[in-house]
């Protein structure tokens, strides 16, 4: 069983930055594929970024060049650095973890990001 706790969300002005953190417990981070997803009101949950156990990274098309995902096994945490934020980035951001090649996934409770002037 994996527990995930997100932090770092908040209110930021357009053009600003935020850094989200996802603290994992229950399994070593090195065994987990980590991902960040977001969901805006009325929209489906969408992939923001993911990083495999081998360090292979994927980004959603709308965040490429602005967001950076990273993992830190020493702290058993994953991070999402978000720069040049726009109102379209507003939503609840969720951390997701799964074992390599296995369908079972664990989700955090989400953290709200609001980009507004």
N, C-alpha and C positions, 0 to 999 in steps of 0.2 A: 504494500500500500504506500502511495506517495501523497504527501500533503504539500500544497503549494500556497504560498502567501505573497500576494503582490503588494507593492507599495510605490509611492512616488507620484501618484496622479495629483491633479489639481487644476486650478484655473490659470491660464496663461494667455497673454496677448498674442495676436498674430505675429509671426516672425520670431517668437520666443522658442525656448527649449525646455524640455523636461527629460528626466532620466527615470525610467521605471526599473524596479528590481523585483525579482521573483525568487524567493527563498524556498528551496526544496528540502524536504526531509523524508526519511523512510527508505531511500535508495541513494547510492552514490550518483552524483550528477554525471559522472563519466559513462554511466550506463543508459542515460536518457537522451532522447531527442527532445529538444526544447523549442517551443514556439510561442509567438505572441499573436493573438487574434484580437479583433475589435468588432464591436457591434454598435452601430448608431441606431437611434429610434426609428422603427419601421423598416430597418434593413436587416439582411442576413449577416451572420457572423462571417468575417472574412479574414484570411491570412494576412498578417502584417509582415512577419519575418519568422524564419525557422533556422535552427542550426543543429546539424547532426552530431553524433558522437565523434565523427571524424573531422568536424569543423566545416563541413560543407554548408553554405549559407544560401538561403533563398529569400527574396524580398517580394512583397506585393508590388505591382507596377506603380502604384500611386505614391509609394514611399521611397523608391530607389533614389539614392543620392542624398537623402535627407535623414534617414533613420539608419542606425547601426545596432545590430544584435551582437551580444557577446556572452560568453559563459566563463565562469570562474569556479573550477572544481574545488579550490582551496576553501571557498566560502559556500560551496554547494548552491550557487546562485546563478541566475541568468539575468541579463540586463538589456534594456532597450533605450538607447540614446536617441532622442527625437529632436531634430533641429528644424528651423524654418517652418514652424507649425502654422497650419491654416485652419480656418473654421471647419473645413471638411475632415479634419483629423479628430474632431470631437466624437466621443463615444466611450463605451466601457471597454477597457483593455483587459484581456484575459491571458493568463499564462497557461500553457498546456505542456504536458510531458507524456511521453510514451517510450516503451522499450523498443529497440531496433527490431523492425520486422514483425512486431506484435500489434494487434489492433487496439488493445485496451489502452485507454487514455485517461489521464487525470487532469482536472481543471482547477484553477484557483477561483476565488470568489469574485475577482474582477476589481479594477480600480478605475474611477471616473477621470477622464481627461476632457476638459472643456477649453476650447480655444475661442476667445471672444474679446473684443475691445470694450 
